[in-house]
Amino acid sequence: MRKQPIVPIGLVLVLMLAVALGRGLTLAQPVVGGRGPSLSGGSTIATRIALPALDVGDGWETTIRVQNAGDAHTRAVLDLYPAYDGQCPAESSVVGTLCSGLIAPGTAWVWDTFDLPASARSAIVYSVVPGTEDTVCGGDGTRQPGPPIAVTVDRLREETDVIPAAASAYTGIPQERAGTFDPTVNGFVYFVPSVAVEDQGQITSLIVQNLGDECASFELSYQPQDDCSQVTTDEVLALAPGEAVRVNPGDVLTSPFRGSAWIRATQPLAVVVDQWAGEGSVLMTSQGVAQDLGSLVNHVPLVYRDFEGWNASLNVQNTSSTTDAKAKAYFMDSSDDIITTIVSWICPRGTRSYHLSEINDLPGHYVGPARIESQEWWTPNDPSVFITNIVSSVDLVNEEAGQGVSYTGVTVPEGEEIELVALPSLMKDETRSSRIAIYNPGPGSAGLQFEVYDQNGLLDVLGLPAGHTYMDLASWGSINPGFRGSGLVRVTSQGGGSGLGVVVMEHNDGSAGGDWSRGYAGIPIWAAEASPTPMPTATATPTSTPTVPPTVMPEPTATPTPPVSPTPVEDAGIWTTFANGDDVQALLVEGDTVWAGTRAGGLVRWNTADGTYVQILHPQDDLACNDVRDIAVDAAGNKWLATCRGLSVLSAKGVISTTYTTANSGLPNDDVTAVAVDSEGTVWLGTTGREVASFDGQEWTTYTHDPEIPGAGPADGEIFSLIVDDADRVWVAPGMLGYGVSVYDGVIWTHYTTQNSCLASNRVIAMAPGMGGVWLGTQGGGATFIGDCGCATYGAADGLGSNYVMAIAVGQDGRAWFGLGGSGGAVCVLDGASTPCDRGDDHWTCHDVEGSIRALATEPSGAVWIGTISGCSLTLRTCKGGGLSRFDGDTWTTYSTASAGLVSNWVTAI
């Protein structure tokens, strides 16, 4: 029993169901407070996004979040490219292509490490009109541009015995923001305001991707900050379209070095800058800036001075090759009034840094914005000098905690106005939540509203004032712990938004060692790029006005509408649900019936015999929430549904009979992630609030982590998966958080980790009872069996095809099936005659599968249902997986888009 993770590195569990979830949709009549959703429309702007830096395997994880920033539904297509090899092949070097499900306006789609081939090092994401995605994904292959999208990439270097964890985030670079050809230099030009080589513990790495259609070459020039006459050059040849090369400035520079860089290329590029600090323990990532995106004014939405240990450095670069720049930095308070200013001269293509810890005129514990202007200047008896454009970057560092974040300053090209700023990644957790800094400069500042989205659509709305707003999602009572979603800052007045800037920070509270902080600058969607209608669409109204600390709390411009009731409404035409999510997170197989819990499409009953569907939705069918994470069935045939807003019960008659919430029961948290039923009929569930609860039909009991009494509850962390074994013991795993597994025997909780058991990895992501114990699938550690006979671990060297075990099922015939991910996609079976703890009688059989197995379920006959991730490998000319397949030991039967009406071949939980 598995749940949809809402963490940055969680698993994306997906199944596309055609008639119910994709095609043949019925729209509302009309939707109150906004527009009805649309599946058509699009532009050529912000529809092709470069992702120069992916790190998969070898101790790294990558998560890609694609947000729909338009007003119509879209699908995303992800082309993946290999590492740079110094050659330009005649044909495309794409190593794989993935397709998303339907992405509703404002919401985000997630691809995580297990979705990506190990050879992928860069990517390009396309927004396409639904139905025009690649043919292997169910479309016609024309890739017609859809609505604008925004993308963030999270990368994490895992902790080992010798190095700490290091995390960072960056935003994808749209094609139109990659610059234009400059005939004066016969190429495309890019700027990097900060480059370091072993200077104060910092080292820079440049990651450069070819976003053009032809083979690219480029020249890099480095200039020290204190000597503008000295320039060192380097070059890269034969960079294939889509591929990225990683450049180490230390190969040509003498350390210590601190300065700037600029790049001249034959094709448009996308540039990402990795800044390693703390002797390699802190990772900070920003972007290079195209020459024509430089501007006379740069806005910096967030800087710190001695705030909770954080300090900021501003790096400002002159883009002129011939003229000095006179740069004036203004440091502002929350009302956009000036606190202090600093003026500096910057030589051609040089950089000047401002360290806020050294600016004594700023108050202590300062949080605020800055504005940097390139100003007019002249010498006596000479005319004024042409004002040069500037670009900037910001480093936010907490040296004591060993954490850091970088982002690129907001340039304000003349005549361009921002319509909205997209925030693909927002989160709220016990140890880390998003802090959002919004700089809305005056005079003439724009009217703004901040919209928060979960996987179902619009969750909350807040009006914003002029000036600077600094908010922490941890203070929002309307957002539950465990939230993982997206946001939009939307301009609601005409003629504003030209200087709007947003930065998102995720601070670690220090409970986990290493650099877990991430941050990024919000992605502007310019007026020509965004949809013409400024009001958001919502299938559910905002829940409440969030609670924000009084010192920074903006007054809302309007009171949000009360929440939609899950009970039936008088006029079904007013409130109805558009099934804006196709991805299935949990399936239950009962003969010819498959019950599918989806991320945003409610509950679907699929009859595999005749292909018919019945969909159960919020609010019209009384389902608590359209995000159904897990399904369990009791002896009476009732289906218990774990949802984002409570525990719904579907009776054997096929109607929602009850929904348990914190308001009407002893349920500890409405955000339910996993559910199971034991042999006595007691229902067990897990939540994002780190609780496990049980309900025997009369009384509720809650178990939580208590560091003082370890046996009183499960290990720390939100519940990722939960099962009940054959002895009615409850097994709970926090998944990718890495706390191992906790077991409750009815009296006490016992915690198993790599320290006290043969568990090979603490990241347990799949569990299944059988063979006299429980099998545990881990990320990178293979499969571990814990049972009456003892404990044993199997990995790739023991006959298991991969150490990444994504799904496990044990059949009534005693055979154990393992669905594998990582680079060794396969389904392997351990014969029923084998004894898990005795390696001498092992008999393994593996069947190769293109792609990662994400779902397994067995029939009484011994046949197994297998779900794989779809996607086409253009190198191998094969599809990654075949959707939902059934294997009876002799014959494979595949249910794909053509044979079973599936919108996509993505199947990730059964």
Beta strands, then each sheet from edge to edge (+ up, - down):
strand 1: 48-51
strand 2: 60-68
strand 3: 75-81
strand 4: 96-99
strand 5: 108-111
strand 6: 122-128
strand 7: 149-157
strand 8: 166-171
strand 9: 173-174
strand 10: 188-199
strand 11: 202-210
strand 12: 216-224
strand 13: 232-239
strand 14: 244-247
strand 15: 257-265
strand 16: 269-277
strand 17: 282-287
strand 18: 289-290
strand 19: 297-305
strand 20: 311-318
strand 21: 325-332
strand 22: 338-346
strand 23: 351-355
strand 24: 366-375
strand 25: 390-398
strand 26: 403-408
strand 27: 410-411
strand 28: 418-428
strand 29: 432-440
strand 30: 448-454
strand 31: 457-464
strand 32: 467-472
strand 33: 483-491
strand 34: 501-508
strand 35: 518-521
strand 36: 523-526
strand 37: 584-590
strand 38: 593-598
strand 39: 603-607
strand 40: 613-616
strand 41: 628-633
strand 42: 639-643
strand 43: 646-650
strand 44: 656-660
strand 45: 672-677
strand 46: 683-687
strand 47: 691-695
strand 48: 700-704
strand 49: 721-724
strand 50: 730-733
strand 51: 741-744
strand 52: 749-752
strand 53: 764-770
strand 54: 773-778
strand 55: 783-787
strand 56: 790-794
strand 57: 805-810
strand 58: 816-820
strand 59: 826-830
strand 60: 844-848
strand 61: 853-858
strand 62: 864-868
strand 63: 872-873
strand 64: 878-879
strand 65: 884-887
strand 66: 892-895
sheet 1: 4+ 3- 6+ 1- 9+
sheet 2: 5+ 2- 7+ 8-
sheet 3: 13+ 12- 15+ 10- 11+ 14-
sheet 4: 13+ 12- 15+ 10- 18+
sheet 5: 13+ 12- 15+ 10- 11+ 16- 17+
sheet 6: 22+ 21- 24+ 19- 27+
sheet 7: 23+ 20- 25+ 26-
sheet 8: 31+ 30- 33+ 28- 36+
sheet 9: 32+ 29- 34+ 35-
sheet 10: 37+ 38- 39+ 40-
sheet 11: 41+ 42- 43+ 44-
sheet 12: 45+ 46- 47+ 48-
sheet 13: 49+ 50- 51+ 52-
sheet 14: 53+ 54- 55+ 56-
sheet 15: 57+ 58- 59+ 60-
sheet 16: 61+ 62- 65+ 66-
sheet 17: 63+ 64-
end
